[in-house]
Amino acid sequence: MAINRDYLGRVYETPQPYEVTRGKIREFAAAIQDPSPLYTDTAAAKAAGHTDVVAPPTFPIIMAMDGAGQAIVDPDLRLDFSMVVHGDQSFRYSRPLRAGDVVTTVTTIADIKALGGNEMMTLESEISTVEGEHVVTSVMMFVVRGGAAEQQGSSA
């Protein structure tokens, strides 16, 4: 079944703020095997002009996946997750995420389209401090293999 186009613009908010901690930053840096001292050494981060250790550039995927997860399990969206591949990911920063940030995430279904027999759904996650300062926007695109062909077949 095709993705429900009525969901374009639908918003999913995280139920509680996420606290960015030194430990979570260190674990993420280790997982992606990035040895930068900016992620683990407060003195090195401060010497580089930061107030504390900063998170690797792809760290916001943690918060973005929360909103994406809400969309994915929404039965009325009609997303067949067994046919999904991750098509693209990007981040637009206002400033780096750093230890001590407490952030909220608002994820919006920004685009749903058919292309080459597949469907594509783009989610934009606005990540801001609880005080309202924008930090980063995560943009992820999912490809639903065969979704557009299925939609065309159902309209025949």
C-alpha positions, 0 to 999 in steps of 0.5 A: 500500500502506498504512503498516505499523502495526507501525512505530508506536513505531519509533525512528531514531537519528542515526548521529553527533552534529550540531554547531551552528555559527555558520556553519550558523546564519548560512546558515539565517537567510539562507535564511529571510530572517530578519535578527535579529542574535541569529543572526549577532552574538555581542555582540547574542546575549550582550546578550540573555542568551545565551552565543552566537548562537542558531539560528532557531526552525525550525532543528531541522528540519535534525536532524529531517529526518535521522530522518524520512529514515531512516523514509521510505526504510525499505521495510518502513514502506511509505510511498509518498513520491510521495503525501506532503505535509507536514501540520504542524510544531511545536517544543517547546523547553527552551532555544534551540539555540546555536552550540557545541551538539553534539546527537543526535536520536532520532526516533520514529514517534509516530502513524499514523492514517487520516483522510478517505481519507488516512493521517497519520504523526507523527514526534517527534524528541527533540534533546538535547546529547551530555551528555543535556540536552533542547533541543527536540522537533520534531513533524512530520506527513506526510499520505499522500494516498489511503493510507487509501482504498487500505487500505480497498480492499485489505481488501474 
